[in-house]
Amino acid sequence: MLLNSLIKLKLHLPIPVFGLGCGVLGMSLSKVSINLGKYAATLLKALEYRGYDSTGAIFQGDKQKIKLLKDVGAPSTLVKTLGIDNQPGRIFCGQVRWATFGPVTPKNAQPHEVKCKKHLYGAHNGNITNTTELKKFLLSQGHNIVSDNDGEMLVHTIEHYFDIELVKFPVKQHRETAIRRECLQKAIIKSSDKVVGSYAAVVVDPVTEYSYAIKAGSSLYFGVGEVEDNKFTLASSDLTAVLKFTKQLVNLRQGEFIEFNKAEFQIYALKKLRIKVPKSETVTYNPGDKISRISVRSRLRAEDTELKPPYKYFLEQEIHAEVESTGKLIKLFHGGSNTGKRMIRLLKKVDLLNKMTEICNRIQATDDYAKQTKIFNEFEKSSDIEKFYTKIQTNYQAIYNELVKENFEKKYFFSSDKNIFIELLNSHFNKRKLLVAKALDSITELDDVREFNKSVENFLKMLQHTYNNSRNIYLVACGTSYHASLIAALFFNEIANVDIIPVLPGNFRGLYSHSLRPDDIIIGISQSGETKDLIDIFDHVDDQEMDIKKVVLLNNLNSTLGQEKSDVTIPIYCGPEIAVPATKSFINQITLFYYLAIKIAEKKLSDCTSKSSKKCLELEKRVKMRLNSLDFIPKLIKETLETTEEQIEFVTSKIYFEPSMHLLATKILGVAKEGALKIRETLLNHAEGGEASEFKHGPNTILGKNTVFGIKNIRAMIKHYNENIDRMYILADQKKVSSKETRKISRAISNYVFKQSYPFDLSPAAAELFEEVIKEFDFFETAFRNYPLIYITGPEEKDVNLTISQINTHKIRGADTFVIAEENDDLLENARTNPHDEGYYGWGYITLPKTGDTLLTVFSATIVLQLLALRMSEKKMEKLDRLRISDHGVHPDVPKNVSKSITVD
């Protein structure tokens, strides 16, 4: 039974999403169930990684019978101790909290039930930044506020405007469902104007038994389904929680809210929205307008978003998955997987390709799993498949042997619709079913290849036209994607001799927005396809009404950028990425740019007028070499993962507790900047990536004595201070200074160290002792430490020599040296040599697999920096936890103040 499998779920990652705060849930069943509490327990535990300060649930059954259960503590504990898992009911509203507004107390736990003017209950996740102002306003309007929690202010604010709308009608109509629904919809819209912040919320009217889920800046997912013959609707901050119960999802955009009851739902505009409908005009919705949208079956499976052994963190799992993600992308470059191409050839040979394509189209044409299964099973039992299967056994032993390999469905399915076909197997992995599913997957993979090649070809035509007309190619992106654009510029220059301009959206507005010309190209990069800063730039370009082509590289094709804003969309195919710090998406972005640079070079080669010219011969040689190197990338990543662990661990132990560091790259700037971002995200340290030779032009002032103090600095200061205080006590005892005077000297030393305040209340003997102690006491000297510099370079001799020069320039001024590079004796010797005759000097060398190629070093160095950030984050988090430093926010997967939505496709 589904219920039993839900109860047995092993949920991972009991760590909060700092800064994002909390997770909210709302579930409505078509009929009362004694098992609603068990469903609620499963959902709450699924959200534990988003918050575990407090847990709460409200259950509503027949006749407005409501039970509120909440307290301080994690859901894994409280679902039992509060009896949440034993509650019956038809409606559930729940929340897990990571404290932001209001301390961790039962009163500040959510959900909140309010009855000041009208009866509502609800909860939220996110941050309401004008909470203080809202509280004053609500108190002035007669509301009874019992907590400091921003969630309560939101629910009260909706209640306030609900009452204002409802009193416009006669009292006898106040319990009429249609009127209450209309009034609550208006109240939600008015509240969104009053409330400042980013949030998602669930609010329930217990009279009508309608629930409302609001998406106003934070993640929110919605699904419909059936559990134990009971239809349901489900809203959640977390996609994984929804996928545990259903794959039928309803896409919600920011600025929308959804009204739901039992198995029914209706979406409304929360604010004025402009939505571009594919192959149609942009549609404008005013606040309160209905928005028609149907549920679609997600291609994701719950397993795709789960943490699997032996990994402890999603970041770790996703770094190791980069071997597979780049491998699958490169298979696409080569026209698909070998098994897929073999299957297509075989289907053609037995004259089954057209029939199988028809079956594939029928399955893809419906989101109804029962219909898909019926089509699949009927075809699997057909005489066509009987003959096909027999032929495979007798004449194509190699393909048949692959069918019996362990985890065949995980290793040999490659299409964008692979999960549809894997699910149709329904855990019955017999060889015939596997054969049919693999054939269907191969047909879809072929479609993926055709679509991809079409997009690439269109991109190449656009770029060639722009290049021939001496126009500009802009790469616009934010964060990690911007760093990928820096590497793209390197690849395009080195491989294709084409210059492109990488730029942040904010800089684009200031530097280029008024100098655009017809035939320019704007290339946007985004994992989610919903990056608002990038969407704003694309809107600005549209407003120019010039012939400027727009291209996007995305993971989520069903997004605003993918569906509404671009002329050409190219997928990066990295799969879902759960950890907030991007890894898989980055490596696939730069792998795709590497390929596109090669294709541009190929295009230029085909246009060579004199094939025997030196320039064309050099280009031909370069293209051939780069095409051959494509297949090295997954192998290079794998070898980097396997060979650098010990050296990464050594460097981690040296620098994970340092408060600041610089990463200096020679030629491969994007690698240094992305490595620094990963360190900032996961460690919350200051880390800055830059071009190595630029460090001496100002940033090097941080070397030597500075006031960037971390815990190691403080520990050294305190140790030195205590040693001098101990010495003072010994001298005081020798000089017969009283204990009272000795204590006064101790306090005087403390004041003198930070304020240079001389004590005038000491006795002559005590003053003499004070003078003696401070005369040789340099409190701050021990606080100063060498500053860590991490150098990243490719193997080219010029780059290595420049790096050596930088190392020697900086280490004599107080820098520790850590190098990420391929094996080089001169580089190693200069890194490890102490510039001083004595004293501490820290150094480390992480040896990259040998390629002799700077552009391939981009991939191996990136992997090392991702692993380094991961290990440093783990060690620092463990250390801070041991020191009992609360709310430190260090975590590999969910660092504070940043968040990311999982792609829904």
C-alpha positions in Angstrom: 0.0 0.0 0.0 1.1 3.6 -0.7 0.5 4.5 3.0 2.9 1.8 4.2 5.6 3.0 1.8 5.1 6.6 2.9 5.4 5.6 6.6 8.6 3.8 5.9 10.3 6.7 4.1 13.8 7.4 5.2 14.2 11.2 4.9 17.5 12.8 4.9 19.3 16.1 5.6 17.9 17.4 8.9 19.3 20.9 8.3 17.4 24.2 7.8 17.4 26.5 4.8 18.9 29.5 6.6 17.6 32.9 5.5 14.9 31.3 3.4 13.3 30.0 6.6 10.7 27.3 7.2 8.5 25.2 5.0 4.7 25.4 4.7 2.2 22.7 3.8 -1.5 22.5 2.9 -3.5 19.3 2.1 -7.1 18.9 1.4 -8.8 15.5 1.0 -12.1 14.7 -0.7 -13.3 12.9 2.5 -12.3 12.5 6.1 -9.5 10.0 6.6 -8.1 8.5 9.8 -4.7 8.5 8.1 -4.4 12.3 7.5 -2.0 12.5 10.4 0.2 9.9 8.9 0.3 11.8 5.6 1.0 15.0 7.6 3.9 13.4 9.5 5.5 12.2 6.2 5.2 15.7 4.7 6.5 17.5 7.8 9.5 15.1 8.1 10.2 15.7 4.4 10.5 19.4 5.1 12.8 19.0 8.2 15.8 20.1 6.2 14.1 23.5 5.8 13.7 24.0 9.5 13.6 22.2 12.8 13.3 24.9 15.5 9.5 24.4 15.7 6.9 22.1 14.2 3.1 22.6 13.9 0.0 21.2 12.3 -3.7 22.1 12.2 -6.2 19.4 11.4 -9.8 20.0 10.5 -12.5 17.4 10.2 -16.3 17.5 9.9 -18.3 20.4 11.3 -15.3 22.8 11.7 -13.7 20.5 14.3 -10.2 21.9 14.5 -7.1 20.7 16.4 -3.9 22.8 16.6 -0.7 21.0 17.6 2.6 22.8 17.7 5.7 23.2 19.8 9.4 23.8 19.8 11.4 20.9 18.2 12.0 19.0 15.0 9.3 17.3 13.1 11.0 13.9 13.3 10.4 14.0 17.1 7.2 16.1 17.4 5.1 14.1 14.9 5.1 11.4 17.6 5.2 13.4 20.8 2.5 15.8 19.8 0.4 13.0 18.3 0.4 14.5 14.8 0.7 11.1 13.2 -2.5 9.9 14.8 -4.8 12.7 13.8 -7.9 12.1 11.5 -9.3 14.8 9.3 -9.9 16.2 5.9 -7.8 19.4 5.9 -4.2 19.8 7.1 -2.1 22.9 7.3 1.5 22.5 8.6 4.8 24.3 9.0 8.4 23.6 10.0 10.2 26.7 11.3 13.7 28.1 11.2 13.5 31.1 13.5 13.8 34.6 11.9 11.2 36.9 13.5 10.6 36.0 17.1 12.6 33.6 19.4 12.1 29.9 19.4 9.0 29.5 21.6 5.7 27.6 21.3 3.9 30.9 20.7 6.1 31.8 17.8 5.6 28.3 16.2 3.2 28.0 13.3 0.5 27.6 12.1 -1.5 30.4 13.7 -5.3 30.3 14.3 -6.9 33.8 14.5 -10.4 34.8 15.6 -10.2 38.5 16.3 -12.7 39.5 13.6 -13.2 36.4 11.5 -12.0 32.8 11.9 -8.9 31.8 9.8 -5.8 29.7 10.3 -2.6 29.5 8.3 1.2 29.5 8.1 4.0 30.8 5.9 7.6 30.4 5.0 9.9 33.3 4.0 10.5 36.7 5.6 8.0 39.5 6.1 10.4 42.4 6.5 7.8 45.0 7.8 6.7 42.7 10.6 7.2 45.4 13.3 5.1 48.0 11.4 2.4 45.3 10.7 2.2 44.4 14.4 1.7 48.1 15.4 -1.0 48.5 12.7 -2.8 45.3 13.7 -2.8 46.2 17.4 -4.2 49.6 16.6 -7.0 47.9 14.7 -8.0 45.7 17.6 -6.3 42.5 16.8 -5.0 40.2 19.5 -1.4 39.5 18.7 0.1 36.7 20.8 3.6 36.3 19.2 6.4 38.1 17.5 6.3 35.8 14.5 5.9 37.3 11.0 3.6 34.4 10.1 1.0 35.5 12.6 1.2 39.1 11.2 0.5 37.7 7.7 -2.5 35.6 8.8 -3.9 38.5 10.9 -3.5 40.9 8.0 -5.5 38.6 5.7 -8.1 38.2 8.4 -8.3 42.1 8.7 -9.0 42.6 5.1 -11.3 39.6 5.0 -13.4 41.2 7.6 -13.5 44.6 5.8 -14.7 42.8 2.6 -17.2 40.6 4.4 -18.9 43.4 6.3 -19.9 44.9 3.0 -22.6 42.2 2.8 -25.5 41.6 5.1 -24.7 39.5 8.2 -27.0 36.7 7.1 -24.9 36.2 4.0 -21.6 36.0 5.9 -21.5 32.2 5.9 -22.4 31.8 2.2 -19.6 30.0 0.4 -19.6 32.1 -2.8 -19.4 35.4 -0.9 -16.7 34.2 1.6 -14.6 32.9 -1.3 -14.9 36.2 -3.1 -14.1 38.2 0.0 -11.1 36.1 1.0 -9.6 36.3 -2.6 -9.8 40.1 -2.3 -8.3 40.0 1.2 -5.3 38.0 0.0 -4.7 40.6 -2.8 -5.0 43.6 -0.5 -2.8 41.9 2.1 -0.1 41.4 -0.5 0.0 45.2 -1.0 0.3 45.7 2.7 3.0 43.1 3.4 6.6 43.6 2.4 8.8 40.6 1.9 9.2 37.3 0.1 7.0 34.5 1.2 4.8 31.6 0.4 1.7 30.9 2.6 -1.2 28.6 3.1 -4.4 30.1 4.7 -7.7 28.2 5.3 -11.2 29.4 5.8 -12.7 26.8 8.2 -16.3 27.8 7.3 -16.1 27.1 3.5 -13.2 24.5 4.0 -11.4 26.2 1.1 -7.6 26.6 1.3 -5.4 29.2 -0.4 -1.7 28.8 -1.2 0.1 32.1 -2.1 3.3 32.4 -4.0 4.9 35.8 -3.3 8.6 35.4 -3.7 9.4 32.0 -2.1 9.1 28.5 -3.6 5.7 26.8 -3.7 4.6 23.7 -5.5 1.1 22.3 -6.0 0.0 18.8 -6.9 -3.2 16.8 -7.3 -3.6 13.0 -6.8 -5.2 10.2 -5.0 -4.1 8.2 -1.9 -6.0 5.2 -0.6 -9.0 5.9 -2.8 -9.1 9.5 -1.5 -8.5 12.4 -3.9 -6.4 15.2 -2.6 -4.8 18.6 -3.4 -1.4 19.4 -1.9 0.6 22.6 -1.6 4.2 22.6 -0.3 7.3 24.7 -0.2 9.3 21.6 -1.2 8.9 19.7 -4.5 10.2 16.5 -3.0 7.4 16.4 -0.5 4.8 16.7 -3.3 6.5 14.0 -5.4 6.2 11.6 -2.5 2.4 11.7 -3.0 1.9 12.6 -6.7 3.5 13.4 -10.0 0.6 15.5 -11.2 1.8 19.0 -10.7 0.3 22.4 -11.3 2.8 25.0 -12.2 2.6 28.2 -10.0 4.3 31.4 -11.0 5.4 34.1 -8.7 2.6 36.6 -8.1 -0.2 33.9 -8.2 -2.3 32.2 -5.6 -4.3 29.1 -5.8 -7.7 28.3 -4.2 -8.2 24.6 -3.5 -10.7 22.3 -2.0 -10.8 18.5 -2.2 -9.7 17.7 -5.7 -10.6 21.1 -7.2 -8.4 24.2 -7.7 -8.4 27.6 -9.3 -5.4 29.9 -9.9 -5.7 33.7 -9.5 -3.4 36.6 -10.2 -2.1 38.2 -7.0 -0.8 41.2 -8.8 -0.7 42.5 -12.4 0.9 39.8 -14.5 2.0 39.6 -18.1 2.3 36.0 -19.2 3.5 35.0 -22.7 1.6 32.0 -24.0 3.8 29.7 -26.3 2.9 30.4 -29.9 0.5 33.1 -28.9 0.4 36.7 -27.7 1.3 37.9 -24.2 -1.7 37.8 -21.9 -2.2 40.4 -19.2 -3.9 39.5 -15.9 -5.1 42.0 -13.4 -5.2 41.2 -9.6 -8.0 38.7 -9.0 -8.3 37.5 -12.5 -8.7 33.8 -13.0 -5.8 32.0 -14.7 -6.5 28.7 -16.5 -3.9 26.0 -16.0 -4.1 22.2 -16.0 -2.0 19.7 -14.1 0.8 18.0 -15.9 2.7 14.9 -15.1 6.2 15.7 -13.8 9.1 14.0 -15.5 10.9 14.0 -12.2 10.7 11.1 -9.8 11.1 11.4 -6.0 14.3 9.4 -6.4 15.8 12.2 -8.6 15.6 14.6 -5.6 16.7 12.2 -2.8 20.1 11.9 -1.1 21.5 8.5 -1.7 24.3 6.5 0.1 27.2 6.9 0.6 26.8 10.7 0.3 26.1 12.8 3.4 25.2 16.0 1.5 23.5 16.8 -1.8 26.5 19.0 -2.8 28.8 16.0 -2.4 26.4 13.8 -4.4 26.0 16.4 -7.2 29.8 16.9 -7.5 30.3 13.2 -8.0 27.4 13.1 -10.5 29.2 15.5 -12.8 30.9 12.5 -14.4 27.5 11.3 -15.5 26.0 14.7 -16.3 28.8 15.7 -18.7 28.9 12.2 -20.2 25.2 12.4 -21.1 25.6 15.9 -22.5 28.6 14.8 -24.7 26.6 11.8 -25.9 24.1 14.3 -27.2 27.0 16.1 -29.1 27.8 12.8 -30.7 24.2 12.2 -31.9 23.1 10.2 -28.9 24.2 7.2 -26.8 25.7 4.2 -28.5 23.0 1.9 -27.2 20.3 4.4 -28.4 21.8 4.6 -31.9 22.2 0.8 -32.0 18.5 0.4 -31.0 17.4 2.9 -33.8 19.4 1.0 -36.4 17.8 -2.3 -35.2 14.3 -0.9 -35.2 14.8 0.3 -38.8 16.2 -3.1 -39.8 13.2 -5.0 -38.4 10.8 -2.4 -39.8 9.5 -1.4 -36.4 10.6 2.2 -36.1 7.5 3.8 -37.5 5.2 1.6 -35.3 7.3 2.2 -32.2 7.4 6.0 -32.9 3.6 6.0 -33.1 3.4 4.3 -29.7 5.9 6.7 -28.3 3.8 9.7 -29.5 0.6 8.2 -28.0 2.3 7.8 -24.6 3.7 11.3 -24.7 0.4 12.8 -25.8 -1.2 12.1 -22.4 -0.3 12.9 -18.8 -2.7 10.2 -17.6 -0.5 7.5 -16.1 -3.2 4.9 -16.4 -3.6 5.6 -20.1 0.1 5.5 -20.7 0.4 2.2 -18.9 -2.5 0.7 -20.9 -0.8 1.7 -24.2 2.6 0.4 -23.1 1.3 -2.9 -21.8 -0.9 -3.6 -24.8 2.0 -3.0 -27.1 4.4 -5.0 -25.0 2.2 -8.0 -25.3 1.7 -7.6 -29.1 2.9 -10.0 -31.7 5.3 -7.3 -33.1 7.2 -7.3 -29.8 7.1 -11.1 -29.5 8.9 -11.3 -32.9 11.2 -8.4 -32.0 12.1 -10.0 -28.6 12.8 -13.4 -30.3 15.0 -11.7 -32.9 17.0 -9.9 -30.2 17.6 -13.2 -28.3 18.8 -15.0 -31.4 20.5 -12.5 -33.6 21.5 -9.5 -31.4 23.1 -11.1 -28.4 25.0 -7.9 -27.5 21.8 -5.9 -27.0 20.1 -8.8 -25.1 23.1 -9.1 -22.8 22.7 -5.4 -21.9 19.1 -6.0 -20.8 20.2 -8.3 -18.0 22.8 -5.9 -16.6 22.3 -4.6 -13.1 20.5 -1.3 -12.9 20.0 -1.3 -16.7 17.2 1.3 -16.4 19.6 3.7 -14.6 22.6 3.2 -16.9 21.0 2.9 -20.3 18.2 5.4 -20.4 19.2 8.8 -21.7 16.3 10.8 -23.1 14.6 13.8 -21.6 11.5 11.6 -21.1 13.4 8.6 -19.6 11.5 8.7 -16.4 8.2 8.2 -18.2 9.4 5.0 -19.6 11.1 3.8 -16.4 7.9 4.4 -14.5 5.9 2.4 -17.1 8.0 -0.6 -16.1 6.3 -0.3 -12.7 9.2 -2.1 -11.0 8.6 -5.2 -13.2 12.0 -5.2 -14.8 11.4 -8.3 -17.1 13.4 -8.3 -20.3 10.6 -7.7 -22.7 9.3 -4.7 -20.8 12.9 -3.4 -20.5 13.4 -3.9 -24.3 10.2 -1.9 -25.1 11.0 0.9 -22.7 14.6 1.1 -24.0 13.3 1.3 -27.6 10.9 4.1 -26.7 13.7 5.9 -24.8 15.9 5.6 -27.9 13.3 7.1 -30.1 12.8 10.1 -27.7 16.6 10.4 -27.4 16.7 10.7 -31.2 14.1 13.5 -31.0 16.3 15.2 -28.3 19.3 15.0 -30.6 17.3 16.5 -33.5 16.0 19.4 -31.4 19.4 20.1 -29.9 21.1 20.1 -33.3 18.5 22.3 -34.7 19.0 24.8 -31.8 22.8 24.7 -32.2 22.5 25.2 -36.0 20.2 28.2 -35.6 22.6 29.6 -33.0 25.6 29.2 -35.3 23.8 30.9 -38.2 22.9 33.9 -35.9 26.4 34.1 -34.6 28.0 33.9 -38.0 25.7 36.7 -39.2 26.6 38.9 -36.2 30.3 38.1 -36.6 30.3 38.9 -40.4 28.6 42.2 -39.7 31.1 43.2 -37.0 28.5 43.3 -34.3 28.7 42.4 -30.6 28.0 39.1 -28.9 27.0 39.6 -25.2 26.9 36.9 -22.6 24.6 38.1 -19.8 24.3 36.1 -16.6 24.3 36.2 -12.8 26.4 34.4 -10.1 27.7 31.0 -11.1 26.3 31.4 -14.6 28.3 34.6 -15.0 31.4 32.8 -14.2 30.5 30.2 -16.8 30.3 33.1 -19.3 33.8 34.2 -18.4 35.0 30.7 -19.2 32.9 30.7 -22.4 34.7 33.9 -23.5 38.0 32.0 -23.0 36.9 29.0 -25.0 35.5 31.1 -27.9 38.7 33.1 -28.1 41.1 30.2 -27.8 39.3 27.7 -30.0 37.3 29.8 -32.5 39.1 33.2 -32.4 35.8 34.9 -31.7 35.4 37.6 -29.0 32.4 37.7 -26.8 31.5 40.1 -24.0 30.6 38.5 -20.6 28.6 40.9 -18.5 26.4 41.0 -15.4 22.9 42.3 -15.9 23.5 45.3 -13.7 26.7 46.2 -15.6 24.9 45.6 -18.9 22.4 48.3 -18.1 25.1 50.8 -17.3 27.7 49.9 -20.0 25.8 48.6 -23.1 22.0 49.2 -22.9 22.1 52.4 -24.9 24.8 51.3 -27.4 23.0 48.2 -28.8 22.9 47.8 -32.5 20.8 45.7 -34.9 22.3 42.2 -35.5 23.9 42.1 -32.0 23.3 38.9 -30.1 22.3 38.5 -26.4 23.1 35.1 -24.9 21.5 34.6 -21.5 22.6 31.8 -19.1 20.3 30.6 -16.3 19.9 27.2 -14.6 16.2 27.9 -13.7 15.2 30.1 -16.6 13.5 32.4 -14.0 16.4 34.7 -13.1 14.6 38.1 -12.8 17.7 40.3 -13.4 18.2 38.4 -16.7 14.5 38.6 -17.7 14.6 42.4 -17.1 17.5 42.7 -19.6 15.7 40.6 -22.2 12.6 42.8 -21.7 14.8 45.9 -22.2 16.2 44.5 -25.4 12.7 43.9 -26.7 11.8 47.5 -25.9 14.6 48.7 -28.2 12.6 47.3 -31.2 15.8 46.4 -33.0 16.7 43.1 -34.8 18.7 41.7 -31.8 18.6 38.0 -31.5 18.2 36.4 -28.0 19.6 33.0 -27.1 19.4 31.2 -23.8 21.2 28.3 -22.2 19.0 26.6 -19.7 18.3 23.6 -17.6 14.6 24.3 -17.3 13.1 24.7 -20.8 9.6 25.2 -19.5 10.5 28.5 -17.9 10.0 32.2 -18.6 13.3 32.6 -20.5 12.8 29.3 -22.3 9.2 29.8 -23.4 8.7 33.5 -23.6 11.9 35.5 -24.0 14.2 33.7 -26.5 14.6 33.1 -30.2 16.8 30.0 -29.6 16.9 27.8 -26.5 19.8 25.4 -25.9 19.4 22.9 -23.0 22.3 22.0 -20.6 20.7 18.7 -19.5 22.2 18.6 -16.0 19.1 17.2 -14.3 17.7 18.4 -10.9 20.2 20.2 -8.6 19.1 20.3 -5.0 22.1 21.9 -3.2 21.9 25.7 -3.3 25.6 26.1 -4.5 25.5 25.2 -8.2 27.9 22.5 -9.4 26.4 20.2 -12.0 24.7 23.1 -13.8 28.0 25.0 -13.9 30.1 22.1 -15.3 27.4 21.3 -17.9 27.3 25.0 -18.9 31.0 25.2 -19.6 31.0 21.8 -21.3 28.3 23.1 -23.6 30.3 26.3 -24.3 33.4 24.2 -25.0 31.3 22.3 -27.7 29.8 25.5 -29.1 33.2 27.0 -29.5 34.3 24.0 -31.4 31.2 24.2 -33.7 31.9 27.8 -34.3 35.5 27.0 -35.3 34.2 24.2 -37.6 31.9 26.7 -39.2 34.8 29.1 -39.8 36.8 26.3 -41.2 34.2 25.4 -43.7 34.2 29.0 -44.8 37.9 29.1 -45.4 38.6 30.3 -49.0 42.1 28.8 -49.0 42.1 25.4 -47.2 45.9 25.2 -47.6 46.7 28.6 -45.9 48.6 28.5 -42.7 45.6 30.0 -40.8 43.2 27.4 -42.1 45.5 24.5 -41.5 46.1 25.7 -37.9 42.3 26.0 -37.4 41.8 22.5 -38.9 44.3 21.1 -36.5 42.8 22.9 -33.5 39.2 21.7 -34.4 40.3 18.1 -34.7 42.2 18.2 -31.4 39.3 19.8 -29.6 36.7 17.4 -31.0 38.9 14.5 -29.8 39.2 16.0 -26.4 35.4 16.2 -25.8 35.3 12.6 -24.6 38.2 13.3 -22.2 36.0 15.6 -20.0 34.0 13.0 -18.0 37.1 10.8 -17.6 39.1 13.8 -16.5 36.5 14.7 -13.9 36.4 11.1 -12.7 40.2 11.0 -12.3 40.2 14.3 -10.5 37.7 13.0 -8.0 39.7 9.8 -7.4 43.2 11.3 -7.2 43.0 14.6 -5.3 41.2 13.6 -2.1 44.2 13.4 0.2 45.7 16.7 -1.0 42.4 18.5 -0.7 42.0 17.2 2.8 45.5 18.5 3.7 44.8 22.0 2.3 41.3 22.0 3.9 42.9 21.5 7.4 45.1 24.5 6.8 42.6 27.1 5.7 39.0 26.1 6.5 39.0 28.4 9.6 40.6 31.4 7.9 38.3 34.4 7.8 39.4 35.6 4.3 41.3 34.4 1.3 42.0 35.2 -2.4 42.0 32.9 -5.3 44.3 34.0 -8.0 44.1 32.5 -11.5 46.5 32.9 -14.4 44.4 33.1 -17.7 41.4 31.0 -16.3 39.7 33.9 -14.3 36.3 32.3 -14.4 37.6 29.3 -12.4 38.9 31.5 -9.7 35.8 33.5 -9.4 33.5 30.5 -9.3 35.8 28.8 -6.7 35.6 31.9 -4.5 31.8 32.0 -4.8 31.6 28.3 -3.8 33.8 29.1 -0.7 31.7 32.2 0.2 28.5 30.3 -0.2 29.4 27.2 1.8 31.8 28.7 4.4 30.4 32.2 4.7 34.1 33.4 4.6 35.2 36.3 2.6 36.7 34.8 -0.6 37.6 36.7 -3.7 38.6 35.4 -7.1 40.7 37.4 -9.4 43.4 37.5 -12.1 46.7 36.8 -10.5 48.7 39.7 -11.9 46.0 42.1 -10.7 46.5 41.2 -7.0 49.6 43.4 -6.7 47.6 46.5 -7.8 45.9 47.2 -4.5 44.4 43.9 -3.1 47.9 42.9 -1.9 47.6 45.5 0.9 45.8 42.8 2.9 49.1 40.9 3.2 51.1 41.3 6.5 49.4 43.0 9.4 45.6 43.5 8.9 42.5 43.6 11.0 40.8 40.6 9.3 40.5 38.5 12.5 39.0 35.0 12.6 38.7 32.5 15.5 42.3 31.3 15.1 43.5 34.9 15.5 41.3 35.4 18.6 42.5 32.1 20.1 46.1 33.2 19.7 45.4 36.6 21.2 43.6 35.1 24.2 46.3 32.6 24.7 49.0 35.3 24.7 46.8 37.5 27.0 46.4 34.7 29.5 50.1 34.0 29.5 50.8 37.6 30.4 48.1 37.6 33.1 49.6 34.5 34.5 53.0 36.2 34.5 51.5 39.2 36.3 50.1 37.0 39.0 53.4 35.4 39.6 55.2 38.8 39.8 52.4 40.1 42.1 53.0 37.2 44.4 56.7 37.8 44.4 56.3 41.5 45.0 53.7 41.0 47.8 51.0 42.9 45.9 47.6 42.2 47.5 45.0 40.1 45.7 42.6 43.1 45.6 45.3 45.2 43.9 46.2 42.3 41.6 42.6 42.1 40.4 42.6 45.8 39.7 45.8 45.4 37.6 44.1 42.6 35.6 41.2 44.9 34.7 43.6 47.8 34.0 45.5 45.6 31.5 42.3 44.7 29.7 41.3 48.3 29.5 44.8 49.4 28.4 45.0 46.8 25.6 41.9 48.1 23.7 41.6 51.7 24.9 45.2 52.7 25.9 43.6 54.0 29.1 46.2 54.4 31.9 44.9 53.5 35.4 45.3 56.2 38.1 43.7 54.3 40.9 46.6 51.8 41.6 48.9 51.8 44.5 52.5 52.6 43.8 53.5 48.9 44.0 50.6 47.9 41.7 51.4 50.8 39.3 55.0 49.6 39.1 53.9 46.1 38.4 51.4 47.3 35.7 54.2 49.2 34.0 56.5 46.2 34.1 53.8 43.9 32.5 52.7 46.2 29.7 56.2 47.3 28.8 56.9 44.0 27.0 53.3 43.0 26.3 52.3 43.3 22.6 48.8 41.9 22.8 48.0 42.1 19.1 51.3 40.7 17.7 50.1 37.1 18.1 46.8 37.9 16.3 48.4 38.6 13.0 48.7 35.6 10.7 49.8 34.9 7.1 47.1 35.5 4.6 46.1 32.5 2.4 46.4 32.8 -1.4 45.2 30.0 -3.6 46.8 30.0 -7.1 45.2 28.3 -10.1 47.0 27.9 -13.3 47.2 25.8 -16.4 50.3 23.9 -17.5 51.5 26.4 -20.2 55.0 27.5 -19.5 54.2 31.2 -19.6 51.3 30.8 -17.2 53.4 28.7 -14.8 56.2 31.3 -14.8 53.8 34.1 -14.1 52.3 32.2 -11.2 55.8 31.5 -9.8 56.5 35.2 -10.0 53.3 36.1 -8.1 54.0 33.4 -5.5 57.4 34.9 -4.7 56.2 38.5 -4.8 53.5 37.8 -2.2 54.8 35.2 0.2 57.7 37.5 1.3 55.0 40.0 2.3 53.1 37.6 4.5 51.1 35.1 2.3 50.7 31.4 2.7 50.8 29.6 -0.7 48.4 27.0 -2.0 48.5 25.9 -5.6 46.1 24.0 -7.8 47.9 22.9 -10.9 49.2 20.0 -12.9 52.5 18.5 -11.8 55.4 20.9 -12.2 58.7 20.7 -10.2 59.5 24.4 -10.4 56.0 25.4 -9.3 56.1 22.9 -6.4 59.6 24.1 -5.2 58.6 27.8 -5.2 55.3 27.0 -3.4 56.9 25.1 -0.6 60.0 27.2 0.1 59.7 29.2 3.3 60.6 32.8 2.4 62.0 33.4 5.9 64.7 31.7 7.8 62.3 30.7 10.6 58.7 31.1 11.6 55.5 29.5 10.3 54.8 29.3 6.6 51.8 27.4 5.3 51.7 25.8 1.9 49.9 23.1 -0.1 49.9 21.7 -3.6 46.9 19.9 -5.2 48.1 18.1 -8.3 45.7 18.0 -11.2 45.6 15.1 -13.6 48.1 15.7 -16.4 46.6 17.1 -19.7 49.1 19.6 -20.9 46.1 21.7 -21.9 45.0 24.9 -20.1 41.4 24.6 -21.4 41.0 21.1 -19.9 42.5 22.3 -16.7 39.4 24.5 -16.4 37.4 21.3 -15.7 39.8 19.6 -13.3 40.5 22.8 -11.3 36.8 23.5 -11.1 36.2 20.0 -9.6 39.0 20.5 -7.0 37.6 23.9 -5.9 34.1 22.4 -5.6 35.5 19.6 -3.4 37.6 22.0 -1.4 34.6 24.2 -0.7 32.6 21.1 0.4 35.3 19.8 2.8 36.0 23.2 4.3 32.3 23.7 4.8 31.9 20.3 6.5 34.9 21.0 8.8 33.9 24.5 9.7 30.3 23.5 10.4 31.4 20.7 12.7 33.8 23.0 14.5 31.2 25.8 15.0 28.7 23.2 16.2 31.2 21.9 18.8 31.8 25.5 19.9 28.0 25.8 20.3 27.8 28.9 18.1 24.1 29.0 17.2 22.7 30.3 13.9 26.1 30.2 12.2 24.5 29.3 8.9 27.4 27.3 7.6 26.2 24.2 5.6 27.3 22.7 2.3 23.7 22.3 0.9 21.7 25.2 2.4 23.9 28.1 3.5 22.1 31.1 5.0 20.5 34.0 3.0 20.4 32.1 -0.3 17.9 29.7 -1.8 17.1 27.9 -5.0 14.0 26.3 -6.4 14.2 22.8 -7.8 13.4 22.8 -11.5 9.9 21.5 -12.3 9.8 19.9 -15.7 
